[in-house]
Amino acid sequence: MLLLGVMWLTTRPFIGILWDSEFYAVQALHTLWPARYADDLYFAFGSQDEFSIFSRIYAPVIAMMGLARANLLLTVLAQLCWLMGLTYLARGVFHGRAIYLALVGVIIFPGAGGVVFHYGEQILTPRILAEALTLWAIGTMWRGQVWRSAGILALALGVHPLMAISGCALWFLWFFGQSRRGWSLVGLLGVLLMVLAGRGVEPFVRLFRTFDASWWTIVLQRSSYCFISQWGIGEWFVAVHSILVLLWVFPGAGKKARRLLLLSFMVGLGGVVASWLGGDELHNVLILDAQLWRGLWLMNLIAHLFVVRRLQQLPSAPEFPNARSLWWASWFLTLLTGFSGGFYLVATPMLILSMVVQWWEEGGQKSLEGWMRAIVVVCLAGVLMVTLSFLSDAVFEQRRALNVVGNSWLGLPILLAALVGFRMSPALFPCASWSSAVTSWARLGVSMLLMFGAMLIWDQRTAWSRYVESTEVPPPELTALLPSDRPLYWEGNLAVPWLLLRRSSYFSCRQGTGALFSRGTAINYQKRYLSFQSLDTAEFLPGSYCASPALGAPPRIEMAQTLKVCEDNPMLGALVLLNPVVGMKEKVWKSPIQFPYLKKTENGKDWVTTDLFYIYDCPVQQ
């Protein structure tokens, strides 16, 4: 169990309140102090918080022990709940040492629900709690307990409905998929849904709504990952990889397990098709908001339960030398996708190559013919070159970004050592070499040493993140420079107004996440987006949701541009910029910690740091 803990810690380092966890942190703060965020774009037209009980859990803990400690405590508890749910499911499906093999497969291999979301996330969001409850429900479902599993799924829907929908679909297919009574029940539920929609009950009323042209254009640009027709090569490589994994483990599973795999495949693929048809083609608001393609997370997780066991089942006789080696290489590349998503571009072709070679060798052919070996060698050489290129680029990028997101690659050597130790455990592998060479005390000592190393590098928060999260009282020297009655624009960091200052933010590219769920949010976001785009600040980067208005390094901001932004946005209280405006009087705040951010350069973008922030009141002082 120690080694399983090592694997978890090294694949999910603690990064604090980053990415989507900022949204859920501010929703909890909004629950505590609604007046402070009343003018924030994220809350002005309603938020996703209306459909989750998560803030009712998070907010009291923040009030009791502060934001940073609450986030740390709930992150650990949520991950423990997730692991308990996974273990409960694995103990139902497997027996003996196969349980541990299943846990390893799920923990070390990343489970993508598209490219944006993964199961068992390292950040604190309601998604991980909803997943934990869904795993408990599926474990209960496997044991034949119909209504108990339904009750757990109902609770999961209350935590995060988008993540629990796939579990509900699997539950229905498992118990009622071959029953006329079950499909009759679906018809009744459909009638009930339309009645609720007709009465204007949220979110069901969205069933009768479609995106108009203006709203559609904004959402298509801001949240393109939600549209199947907009998926690029990266998203499709992830989806194909997921399907290939399930197809590969399917033959080695038992009859009941095959049914579980098949139904999870139907849920995952059905979610993608339904999202494309209802969202991309019909422009239906409810279907697009539901993001049914996220059901891929559950298909991935269930398939990963069988991966390590399937690897053991591969032919080990001398006449089957190629397939086994190729599969081990494929799964090593898949392991690396958890550290850098770019490895899907080589892991997916390797899976295809491995499946073809295994099919050939298991089909009665003694060995690959000469020309086949040549093709395999060329493919392996290409994969090796691309892998080395990805590794060097990823490690170099991590070194440049060390002050921003830590260095997740530090955990890879410890993870590999834990996998070697797991492989050499005589309790799980009777022929393991340690059974006769090393005592159980030595194995325990090595496991504890690896756990110590994993815990030592687990906290990957940056100095800036620690400062923003841990400061419970806004810095008085900063608040004295800011207007108190109107929202701010803080260039490049939404966390400062939300978490450090505990007040409304006027505009950020990331606040546009609500555009998918609210037309009011979308229209107002777009107006502010077009207005602020002229400043070409750190919000607007190549490859981001907020496109830069021009290539190359941004020019210095002129006074006329700043005056225009203030005139166009009368509710804006102040601009806090990372560079001074030419010809304008500014107030300067010097932060105690260097702030790292991505800056647009002539060759793309690069990480830089600063501790100076230039404040301009609106209307600005000339």
NUDODO-538134 format. One record per residue (C-alpha): x, y, z; chain. Coordinates in steps of 0.1 Angstrom, whole numbers, plus 2048, in hexadecimal, padded with zeros to 3 digits. Example, Ala and Ser with C-alpha at 12.3 -4.5 7.8 and 13.67 -1.06 7.14 Angstrom:
% NUDODO-538134
     u     v     w   cadena
   87B   7D3   84E        A
   889   7F5   847        A
% end
This chain:
% NUDODO-538134
     u     v     w   cadena
   800   800   800        A
   81D   817   806        A
   828   814   7E2        A
   805   81C   7D6        A
   807   83B   7EB        A
   828   844   7DB        A
   819   840   7B8        A
   7FC   856   7C1        A
   811   872   7D0        A
   82A   872   7B3        A
   80F   873   798        A
   7FA   88E   7AA        A
   811   8A8   7BB        A
   800   8C3   7CF        A
   7FF   8E4   7BC        A
   7E6   8F8   7D2        A
   7CA   90D   7C4        A
   7D1   90E   79E        A
   7BC   909   77F        A
   798   8FF   785        A
   79E   8FD   7AB        A
   79E   923   7AA        A
   77A   923   79E        A
   76E   90D   7BB        A
   783   920   7D5        A
   773   941   7CB        A
   750   931   7CA        A
   756   926   7EE        A
   762   949   7F7        A
   743   957   7E5        A
   72D   941   7FB        A
   73E   951   81A        A
   73F   975   80D        A
   727   97A   7F0        A
   729   9A0   7F1        A
   74E   9A0   7EA        A
   749   98E   7C9        A
   728   99D   7BF        A
   737   9B0   7A1        A
   74C   994   794        A
   745   988   771        A
   748   964   77C        A
   72A   968   793        A
   716   984   783        A
   700   96C   76E        A
   701   94E   784        A
   71D   934   788        A
   721   90E   787        A
   71F   90F   7AD        A
   6F9   90E   7AA        A
   6FB   8E9   7A0        A
   713   8DC   7BB        A
   714   8D9   7E1        A
   73A   8DB   7E1        A
   73C   900   7EC        A
   726   8F7   80A        A
   741   8DF   815        A
   75F   8F4   80C        A
   753   916   81A        A
   750   90C   83F        A
   772   8FC   83E        A
   781   91C   830        A
   76F   930   84B        A
   77D   919   866        A
   7A2   915   85B        A
   7AA   92D   83E        A
   7AB   928   819        A
   7CE   917   815        A
   7C9   8FE   832        A
   7A5   8F7   826        A
   7B1   8F0   803        A
   7CD   8D9   80F        A
   7B7   8C6   827        A
   79A   8C1   80F        A
   7B2   8B7   7F3        A
   7C1   89B   808        A
   79E   890   814        A
   790   891   7F1        A
   7AD   87C   7E3        A
   7A9   863   800        A
   784   860   7F8        A
   78D   85A   7D4        A
   7A6   83F   7DC        A
   78D   82E   7F4        A
   772   82E   7D8        A
   78B   820   7C0        A
   796   805   7D9        A
   772   7FC   7E0        A
   76B   7F7   7BA        A
   78B   7E3   7B5        A
   784   7CC   7D2        A
   762   7C4   7C2        A
   770   7BD   79F        A
   790   7AB   7A9        A
   79E   794   7C4        A
   7BF   78F   7D4        A
   7DE   79F   7C4        A
   7CA   7AA   7A6        A
   7BB   7C5   7BB        A
   7DC   7D6   7BF        A
   7E4   7D2   79A        A
   7C3   7E4   792        A
   7CB   800   7AA        A
   7EE   805   79B        A
   7DF   807   778        A
   7C6   822   781        A
   7DE   837   796        A
   7FC   839   77F        A
   7EB   83C   75D        A
   7DA   85E   756        A
   7B4   85B   750        A
   7A9   875   737        A
   786   881   732        A
   791   894   713        A
   7B2   8A8   716        A
   7A6   8C1   730        A
   79A   8AB   74C        A
   7A8   88C   75D        A
   79B   875   778        A
   7AB   877   79A        A
   7B6   89B   797        A
   7D1   8AA   7AD        A
   7BE   8CA   7B2        A
   79F   8CF   7C9        A
   77F   8D0   7B5        A
   75E   8BF   7BA        A
   767   8A8   79C        A
   77D   892   7B1        A
   762   88E   7CC        A
   748   886   7B2        A
   760   86C   7A3        A
   766   85D   7C5        A
   740   859   7CB        A
   73C   84B   7A7        A
   757   831   7AE        A
   745   827   7CE        A
   724   825   7BB        A
   733   80E   7A0        A
   743   7F8   7BA        A
   721   7F5   7CB        A
   711   7EF   7A8        A
   729   7D3   7A2        A
   71E   7C3   7C2        A
   6FA   7C4   7B6        A
   6EC   7DF   7CD        A
   6D5   7F3   7B7        A
   6C6   80E   7CD        A
   6E5   813   7E3        A
   6FA   81A   7C4        A
   6DE   831   7B7        A
   6DF   845   7D7        A
   705   849   7D6        A
   702   855   7B2        A
   6E7   86E   7BC        A
   700   87D   7D5        A
   71A   87E   7BA        A
   702   892   7A4        A
   6FF   8AB   7C0        A
   724   8AF   7C2        A
   72C   8B2   79D        A
   711   8A7   784        A
   728   8A8   765        A
   73F   88D   774        A
   723   878   782        A
   70E   875   763        A
   724   85A   754        A
   721   846   774        A
   6FB   849   772        A
   6FB   83D   74E        A
   710   81F   757        A
   6FA   817   774        A
   6DB   818   75E        A
   6EA   802   743        A
   6F7   7E9   75D        A
   6D6   7E3   76E        A
   6BC   7ED   754        A
   6CD   7EE   732        A
   6BD   7CD   727        A
   69B   7D4   738        A
   67C   7E2   727        A
   672   7EF   749        A
   693   802   74C        A
   68E   813   72A        A
   66A   81B   733        A
   678   82C   752        A
   68F   841   73B        A
   671   84C   728        A
   660   857   748        A
   67F   86A   753        A
   680   87B   731        A
   65C   887   736        A
   665   893   759        A
   683   8A6   74B        A
   66E   8B7   731        A
   654   8C1   74B        A
   670   8D0   761        A
   67E   8E2   742        A
   65B   8EF   73A        A
   658   8FD   75D        A
   679   90F   75A        A
   68C   8FA   773        A
   6B2   8FD   770        A
   6C5   8EC   760        A
   6AA   8D9   74E        A
   69B   8F8   73E        A
   6BB   8F9   728        A
   6AD   8DA   715        A
   697   8F2   701        A
   6B2   90B   6FB        A
   6CC   90E   6DF        A
   6EA   925   6DB        A
   6E3   943   6C6        A
   6FE   94F   6AE        A
   70F   968   6C5        A
   710   950   6E3        A
   71B   933   6CD        A
   739   947   6BE        A
   745   951   6E1        A
   743   92F   6F0        A
   753   91E   6D1        A
   771   935   6D5        A
   774   934   6FB        A
   76C   910   703        A
   775   8FE   6E3        A
   77E   8DE   6F6        A
   759   8D8   6FD        A
   752   8D4   6D8        A
   75A   8B2   6C9        A
   75C   8C2   6A6        A
   777   8D9   6B3        A
   78D   8BE   6C2        A
   7B0   8BE   6B4        A
   7CA   8A2   6B0        A
   7D2   8A3   6D5        A
   7AE   89C   6E0        A
   7A9   881   6C6        A
   7CA   86F   6CF        A
   7BE   86F   6F3        A
   79C   861   6EA        A
   7AB   846   6D3        A
   7C4   83C   6ED        A
   7A7   837   706        A
   794   821   6EE        A
   7B3   80D   6E5        A
   7BA   806   70A        A
   797   7F9   710        A
   798   7E3   6F1        A
   7B9   7D4   6FC        A
   7AF   7CB   71F        A
   78D   7BE   715        A
   798   79A   70A        A
   7AA   794   72B        A
   78C   79D   741        A
   772   785   74F        A
   74E   784   743        A
   740   79C   75D        A
   75E   7B3   759        A
   75A   7B4   734        A
   736   7C0   738        A
   743   7DC   74E        A
   75D   7E5   734        A
   744   7E4   718        A
   72A   7FA   72A        A
   745   813   734        A
   74F   815   710        A
   72B   81B   705        A
   728   837   71F        A
   749   847   714        A
   743   845   6EF        A
   71E   84D   6F3        A
   727   86C   706        A
   73E   878   6EA        A
   724   871   6CF        A
   708   882   6E3        A
   71E   8A0   6E9        A
   725   8A3   6C4        A
   702   89E   6B9        A
   6F0   8B2   6D4        A
   70A   8CD   6D9        A
   71E   8D2   6B9        A
   702   8CB   6A1        A
   6E2   8D4   6B3        A
   6F1   8F0   6C8        A
   6DC   8E4   6E6        A
   6E6   8F7   706        A
   6DF   8DB   71F        A
   6F2   8C0   70B        A
   710   8D7   705        A
   710   8E2   72A        A
   70F   8BD   735        A
   730   8B6   723        A
   727   891   71F        A
   749   88A   710        A
   757   88B   733        A
   74A   868   737        A
   76B   85D   728        A
   77A   860   74B        A
   766   843   758        A
   76E   82D   739        A
   793   835   73E        A
   793   82C   763        A
   781   80B   75E        A
   798   801   742        A
   7B6   80A   757        A
   7AB   7F2   772        A
   7B4   7D5   75B        A
   7D5   7E3   74B        A
   7EF   7D5   762        A
   7DE   7B3   764        A
   7DC   7B2   73F        A
   801   7B9   73C        A
   807   79A   751        A
   7F2   785   73A        A
   807   78D   71B        A
   819   76F   70C        A
   83C   76C   71B        A
   848   74F   706        A
   867   755   6F0        A
   851   754   6D0        A
   83F   773   6DC        A
   85B   78B   6E3        A
   84F   7AA   6D1        A
   82B   7B1   6DD        A
   834   7B0   702        A
   851   7C8   6FE        A
   83D   7DF   6E9        A
   821   7E0   702        A
   838   7E8   71F        A
   846   805   70A        A
   823   810   702        A
   819   812   726        A
   839   824   730        A
   830   83F   716        A
   80C   83F   724        A
   81B   844   747        A
   82E   863   73A        A
   80D   872   72D        A
   805   879   751        A
   823   890   752        A
   81F   8A0   730        A
   800   89B   71A        A
   815   89E   6FA        A
   820   879   6FF        A
   7FD   86E   6F3        A
   80B   876   6D0        A
   823   859   6D3        A
   811   843   6ED        A
   7F2   83F   6D6        A
   805   833   6B7        A
   81A   81C   6CD        A
   7F9   80C   6DA        A
   7EE   806   6B6        A
   810   7F7   6AD        A
   80F   7E1   6CC        A
   7EC   7D4   6C4        A
   7F5   7CC   6A0        A
   815   7B9   6AB        A
   802   7A6   6C6        A
   7E7   79D   6AE        A
   801   78F   695        A
   815   77B   6AF        A
   7F6   76D   6C0        A
   7E7   764   69E        A
   7FE   746   69A        A
   81C   759   68B        A
   83C   74F   69C        A
   84E   770   697        A
   84D   78F   683        A
   85A   78D   660        A
   878   7A2   655        A
   865   7BF   646        A
   84E   7C0   664        A
   86B   7C2   67B        A
   879   7DE   667        A
   858   7F1   66A        A
   857   7EC   68F        A
   87B   7F7   693        A
   875   817   67E        A
   856   81E   693        A
   868   818   6B4        A
   885   82F   6A8        A
   86C   84A   69F        A
   85A   846   6C1        A
   87B   847   6D3        A
   885   868   6C2        A
   864   878   6C8        A
   864   86C   6EC        A
   887   87A   6F3        A
   87C   89B   6E2        A
   85D   89D   6F8        A
   871   894   717        A
   88B   8AF   711        A
   871   8C9   708        A
   85B   8C0   726        A
   878   8C0   73F        A
   886   8E1   730        A
   863   8F1   732        A
   860   8E5   756        A
   881   8F4   75F        A
   876   915   750        A
   854   913   762        A
   862   906   783        A
   856   926   795        A
   833   922   787        A
   827   8FE   78A        A
   844   8ED   79B        A
   855   8CF   78B        A
   83E   8B1   788        A
   85A   89D   777        A
   86C   89A   799        A
   853   87F   7A1        A
   85B   869   783        A
   87A   858   791        A
   869   851   7B2        A
   84A   843   79F        A
   860   82C   78A        A
   872   820   7A9        A
   850   819   7BA        A
   845   805   79B        A
   865   7F0   79D        A
   85F   7EA   7C1        A
   83C   7E0   7BB        A
   847   7C8   79F        A
   860   7B8   7B7        A
   847   7B2   7D3        A
   844   78C   7DA        A
   821   790   7E8        A
   815   79C   7C6        A
   82D   78B   7AF        A
   837   769   7BD        A
   856   767   7A7        A
   862   789   7B1        A
   888   78B   7B7        A
   884   79C   7D9        A
   873   77D   7E8        A
   894   76C   7EE        A
   8AD   789   7ED        A
   89F   7A3   803        A
   88C   7A1   824        A
   869   7B0   829        A
   879   7CA   840        A
   890   7D6   825        A
   872   7D8   80D        A
   85F   7EC   827        A
   87D   803   82B        A
   880   80A   806        A
   85B   810   804        A
   85D   829   821        A
   87A   83A   811        A
   867   83F   7F0        A
   849   84C   803        A
   85F   865   815        A
   86D   870   7F3        A
   84A   873   7E4        A
   83E   887   802        A
   85C   89E   800        A
   854   8A9   7DC        A
   82E   8A6   7DF        A
   829   8CB   7E6        A
   830   8DC   7C5        A
   820   8FE   7CD        A
   833   91C   7C3        A
   83D   938   7DA        A
   824   94F   7C9        A
   808   935   7CD        A
   810   931   7F2        A
   80F   956   7F7        A
   7ED   95C   7E6        A
   7DC   93E   7F6        A
   7EA   943   819        A
   7E5   968   81E        A
   7C4   96A   830        A
   7C3   990   833        A
   7C8   9A5   813        A
   7EA   9B8   815        A
   7E1   9DB   822        A
   7FD   9EB   80D        A
   7EB   9DD   7EE        A
   7C7   9E4   7F7        A
   7D1   A08   7FF        A
   7DA   A0D   7DA        A
   7BA   9FE   7CC        A
   796   A0B   7C9        A
   77F   9FA   7E2        A
   75E   9FB   7D0        A
   763   9EC   7AD        A
   772   9CC   79E        A
   796   9CB   792        A
   7A8   9BF   774        A
   7C8   9AD   77F        A
   7DE   9A3   762        A
   7E9   97F   760        A
   7DC   972   781        A
   7B7   96D   78B        A
   7C1   95F   7AD        A
   7CC   981   7BA        A
   7AB   993   7BA        A
   797   973   7C2        A
   7AD   962   7DD        A
   7C6   97C   7EA        A
   7B0   99B   7E9        A
   78F   989   7ED        A
   77C   9A0   7D4        A
   76D   9A0   7B2        A
   781   99D   792        A
   775   9B1   774        A
   784   99C   758        A
   79A   97E   752        A
   79C   966   736        A
   795   94A   74E        A
   774   95A   75A        A
   766   951   738        A
   761   92D   743        A
   73E   937   74D        A
   736   941   729        A
   72C   91D   721        A
   710   91E   73C        A
   703   941   73A        A
   6FC   958   71C        A
   6FF   976   732        A
   721   96C   73D        A
   72B   965   719        A
   720   986   70B        A
   72F   99B   727        A
   74F   987   726        A
   753   98C   701        A
   74E   9B2   705        A
   769   9B4   71F        A
   77F   99C   70B        A
   77E   9B2   6EC        A
   785   9D1   701        A
   7A3   9C3   714        A
   7B2   9B2   6F6        A
   7BE   9D4   6EA        A
   7D6   9D5   707        A
   7E6   9B3   6FD        A
   7ED   9AA   721        A
   7F9   989   730        A
   7D5   97C   72C        A
   7D9   97A   707        A
   7F2   95F   6FD        A
   7F7   94A   6DE        A
   7E5   929   6E2        A
   7CF   935   6FF        A
   7A9   93A   701        A
   7B0   95F   6FE        A
   7C1   964   6DC        A
   7DC   97F   6DA        A
   7D4   99B   6C2        A
   7F6   999   6B2        A
   815   983   6AF        A
   836   98C   6C0        A
   83E   99E   6E0        A
   822   9B6   6EA        A
   829   9DB   6E6        A
   828   9F2   705        A
   805   9FC   70F        A
   7FD   A20   705        A
   7E8   A39   719        A
   7CD   A3B   6FE        A
   7C8   A15   701        A
   7C4   A16   726        A
   7AC   A34   725        A
   797   A21   70B        A
   794   A02   721        A
   789   A17   73F        A
   770   A2A   72A        A
   761   A0A   71C        A
   75F   9F9   73E        A
   74F   A12   756        A
   74C   9F8   772        A
   771   9F1   771        A
   783   9FE   791        A
   7A7   9FA   788        A
   7C0   9EA   771        A
   7DE   9D8   781        A
   7F8   9D2   766        A
   819   9C1   764        A
   829   9DD   750        A
   826   A03   753        A
   810   A16   73A        A
   822   A30   726        A
   81A   A54   731        A
   804   A4B   74E        A
   807   A4F   774        A
   807   A2E   786        A
   806   A20   7AA        A
   81F   A04   7AF        A
   81C   9E6   7C6        A
   83B   9D1   7CC        A
   831   9AE   7D6        A
   845   99B   7F0        A
   847   97D   7D8        A
   851   97B   7B4        A
   833   975   79D        A
   83B   95D   780        A
   826   960   760        A
   827   957   73B        A
   831   975   726        A
   82D   977   700        A
   84E   97A   6EE        A
   85A   97D   6CA        A
   85E   957   6C9        A
   83E   94D   6DB        A
   83C   950   701        A
   854   94B   71F        A
   852   94B   745        A
   85D   96B   756        A
   859   979   779        A
   852   99B   788        A
   84A   9AA   7AA        A
   83D   9CC   79D        A
   818   9D2   795        A
   80D   9F3   786        A
   7EB   A00   791        A
   7D5   A18   77D        A
   7B3   A23   78A        A
   796   A27   773        A
   791   A42   768        A
   7B7   A43   766        A
   7CD   A5E   774        A
   7E1   A6E   758        A
% end
